[in-house]
């Protein structure tokens, strides 16, 4: 299962890089008001870039929350189950719900995402470039969820796992 370990490490590395998107996002959110009210320029560009960064950040954060066990976890009941049972529930949930849903997003969003990316769609209000990246974030999210579901489904149970 070396491929599974490599996939797991790749997901972890991508999430580790994506977490740094919060810094430019915070800076852009902070700069919007001074740019608009004091300098009277570039606030819309800061807003548009912030939207792109936020969309990509969210695309990765769903998988990050799942890996941390803080997303889609009904812990109120599940904490009473044995670690082995929780592991099996995670496997079945990944295979029966998460994986099909993420594949559906890829398929259903194909026309929406592909046409936007091929046309390098701009923001409708400002005509600034990059709006296609927000739509592409749907596929980034779906691919990350699929990869994490595959790891969760095929990861063998170890007695130290929770």
C-alpha positions in Angstrom: 0.0 0.0 0.0 2.9 2.4 -0.8 0.7 4.3 -3.2 -1.8 5.0 -0.4 0.9 6.3 1.8 2.2 8.5 -1.0 -1.3 9.8 -1.7 -1.9 10.5 2.0 1.4 12.4 2.2 0.6 14.4 -1.0 -2.8 15.5 0.4 -1.0 16.5 3.7 1.6 18.5 1.8 -1.0 20.3 -0.4 -3.0 21.2 2.7 0.2 22.4 4.4 0.9 24.8 1.5 -2.8 25.9 1.2 -3.0 26.9 4.8 -0.6 29.8 4.0 -3.3 31.3 1.8 -4.8 32.8 5.0 -2.0 35.4 5.2 -2.6 37.1 1.8 -6.4 36.7 2.4 -6.2 38.6 5.7 -3.9 41.3 4.2 -6.3 41.8 1.2 -9.3 42.0 3.4 -7.6 44.5 5.6 -6.4 46.6 2.7 -9.8 46.9 1.0 -11.0 49.8 3.3 -7.9 52.0 3.1 -7.6 51.4 -0.6 -11.3 52.4 -1.1 -11.6 55.2 1.4 -8.1 56.7 1.5 -6.4 55.9 -1.8 -9.6 55.6 -3.8 -8.2 52.9 -6.0 -7.5 49.1 -6.3 -10.1 48.1 -3.6 -12.1 46.2 -6.2 -9.0 44.4 -7.4 -8.1 43.5 -3.8 -11.7 42.2 -3.3 -11.5 40.1 -6.5 -8.1 38.6 -5.6 -9.4 37.9 -2.1 -12.4 36.0 -3.5 -10.0 33.8 -5.6 -7.8 33.1 -2.6 -10.7 32.4 -0.4 -12.3 29.9 -2.9 -9.0 28.0 -3.2 -8.5 28.0 0.5 -12.0 26.6 1.1 -11.4 23.9 -1.5 -8.5 22.6 0.5 -10.0 23.3 4.0 -12.7 20.8 3.6 -10.2 18.0 3.2 -8.1 19.5 6.0 -11.1 19.4 8.4 -11.9 15.8 7.3 -8.3 14.7 8.0 -8.4 16.4 11.4 -11.7 14.6 12.3 -13.6 17.9 12.7 -15.7 17.7 9.6 -18.7 15.4 9.1 -18.2 13.8 12.4 -21.3 13.0 14.4 -19.2 12.7 17.6 -22.1 12.9 20.0 -23.0 9.3 19.2 -19.7 8.1 17.6 -17.5 8.7 20.7 -19.3 5.8 22.4 -18.2 3.4 19.6 -15.0 1.5 19.6 -12.1 2.9 17.5 -12.5 0.0 15.1 -16.2 0.7 14.6 -15.5 4.4 14.0 -12.9 3.4 11.5 -15.3 1.1 9.7 -18.0 3.9 9.7 -15.5 6.3 8.2 -14.7 3.7 5.5 -18.4 3.0 4.7 -19.3 6.7 4.8 -16.4 7.5 2.4 -17.4 4.8 0.0 -21.2 5.2 0.1 -21.6 9.0 0.5 -18.5 11.1 0.2 -16.9 9.5 -2.8 -20.1 9.4 -5.0 -21.0 13.0 -4.0 -17.5 14.3 -5.0 -17.6 12.4 -8.3 -21.0 13.8 -8.9 -19.6 17.3 -8.4 -16.9 16.7 -10.9 -19.4 15.4 -13.5 -22.1 18.0 -12.9 -19.7 20.9 -12.8 -17.9 19.9 -16.0 -19.6 22.3 -18.4 -19.6 25.0 -15.8 -15.9 24.7 -14.9 -14.5 23.8 -18.3 -16.2 26.7 -20.2 -15.1 29.1 -17.5 -11.5 27.9 -17.5 -11.2 27.7 -21.3 -12.6 31.2 -21.7 -10.5 32.6 -18.8 -13.7 34.1 -17.4 -13.3 37.5 -15.8 -15.2 38.9 -12.8 -18.6 40.1 -14.1 -18.7 43.3 -12.1 -15.1 44.5 -12.6 -13.9 42.6 -15.7 -10.8 41.7 -13.7 -9.2 38.4 -14.8 -9.3 35.3 -12.5 -13.0 34.5 -12.0 -12.4 31.2 -13.7 -10.2 30.2 -10.7 -13.2 30.5 -8.4 -15.0 28.0 -10.6 -12.0 25.8 -10.9 -11.9 25.6 -7.1 -15.0 23.4 -7.3 -12.9 20.8 -9.1 -9.9 21.3 -6.7 -12.3 20.7 -3.8 -13.8 17.6 -5.5 -10.4 16.1 -6.4 -9.1 16.7 -2.8 -12.3 15.1 -1.4 -12.0 12.1 -3.7 -8.3 11.6 -2.8 -9.1 11.9 0.9 -12.0 9.5 0.6 -9.7 7.0 -1.2 -7.2 7.2 1.7 -10.0 6.8 4.3 -11.6 3.8 2.5 -8.3 1.9 1.9 -6.4 2.9 5.1 -6.0 -0.3 7.2 -7.1 -0.1 10.8 -4.4 0.1 13.4 -5.1 -0.3 17.1 -3.7 3.2 17.9 -6.1 4.9 15.4 -9.1 6.7 16.6 
